[in-house]
Amino acid sequence: MTRPNFDKIKNWLKSLSFRTGVTVGIICIFCYGFSFAQMLLPISVTAKSILWTIFFGLAKATQYTAIIILGKTGIDRLKELRKSSPRC
């Protein structure tokens, strides 16, 4: 892919809603969880390595995608939501 194509994709991701960014962020959390939880499975080390690589890669991809979708204002909104939520 060339630079203009990356810019098109980046601009399209930025045009998505805040709710979509939060959803992608939640998917990221699940991918991180799966990438490490698979180590508890009774399978070979090779299979565990492959699963870890896949899920960790997906987690990183969704993490950066969520950051692009949310942008600075979305990150600030998430921080405000976190501050205003009641603590247990």
SVG drawing of the C-alpha trace seen along z (x, -y; Angstrom):
<svg xmlns="http://www.w3.org/2000/svg" viewBox="-22 -17 28 48">
<polyline fill="none" stroke="black" stroke-width="0.4" points="0.0,0.0 1.1,-3.5 1.0,-6.5 -2.2,-8.0 -4.0,-4.7 -3.0,-4.8 -4.2,-8.3 -7.6,-7.3 -8.0,-4.5 -6.9,-6.7 -9.4,-9.4 -12.2,-6.9 -11.4,-5.5 -11.4,-9.0 -14.9,-9.5 -16.4,-6.6 -18.3,-7.4 -17.2,-7.4 -19.3,-4.4 -17.5,-2.4 -14.2,-3.4 -15.2,-2.1 -16.5,1.1 -13.2,1.7 -11.4,0.9 -13.5,3.6 -12.6,6.1 -9.0,5.2 -9.3,6.1 -10.8,9.5 -8.0,10.2 -5.4,9.4 -7.2,11.8 -7.4,14.6 -3.7,14.2 -2.7,15.0 -5.5,17.3 -4.7,19.8 -1.6,20.7 -3.8,22.6 -5.0,24.9 -3.5,28.5 -2.1,28.2 1.4,28.2 3.8,25.3 3.8,24.7 0.0,24.3 0.2,22.0 2.8,19.9 0.7,19.6 -2.4,18.7 -0.5,16.1 0.9,14.5 -2.5,14.3 -4.4,12.9 -1.7,10.6 -1.4,9.2 -5.2,8.7 -5.0,7.0 -2.4,4.6 -4.2,3.9 -7.5,3.2 -5.7,1.1 -4.3,-1.3 -7.5,-1.3 -9.5,-2.3 -7.0,-5.1 -7.3,-6.4 -11.1,-6.2 -11.4,-7.9 -8.7,-10.6 -7.7,-13.1 -11.3,-14.2 -12.5,-10.6 -9.6,-9.8 -10.5,-12.9 -14.2,-11.8 -13.1,-8.3 -11.0,-9.9 -14.0,-12.1 -16.2,-9.0 -13.7,-7.2 -13.4,-10.1 -17.2,-10.5 -17.9,-6.8 -18.4,-5.6 -15.7,-3.6 -16.4,-0.4"/>
</svg>
